[in-house]
Amino acid sequence: MEIVVTGRNVEVPEHFRIHVEEKLARLERYDHKIVGMEVELFHEPNRRQSKNCQRIEITGRGRNSVARAEACAQDFYAALDCAISKLESRLRRSHDRRRLNDRRSRVMAGRGGSTAVAVLEQELAEQRVEAFIPEPRGHSEGMDEPPEDLPGRIVRRKQHSDEPISIDEALSRMELVGHDFYLFADAECGIPSVVYRRKGYDYGVIRLGS
């Protein structure tokens, strides 16, 4: 896995690059399709934000998949640990979904039927509860801070690919970027749709229609 570490107005020492590579190496076991990691360091010069003045963004890229996480702390080492912890949780959750789908397909092909699938889902849900407790999201997480004198502005615009994908693929991409919803073109019906997270480990789908 290729790892690129850069700094925006920050000089990145070689020993920190090595530290980043060692930390990220353990994430390969969750998704071998991610072939590259981009790690970017930011420094916030505002003295009023000294407790969160160092920010790290991690972006993992692969074929048709992107995983992201970011974190702020008083030093880059703490920010890196926090960002990697978030990214690992998202990769683990996506890995669990793929594993459940594979096991569901094998069961339905055999004699297990829907009862066995329900048992598998319950077992995996119990494992995830023990392994992953999501952290509360701040209102400003993942968004640029607008100037204090101009509140309520649109500070970021994104454009999604209109390539049709399945609902399952949309859920996987949503998990990898750590969002609560994901906009996509549904390959089954061709309608712009949104998958979103509900309570527990359930999901919902919203489609446009007259």
Disulfide bonds with the S-S distance in Angstrom:
none
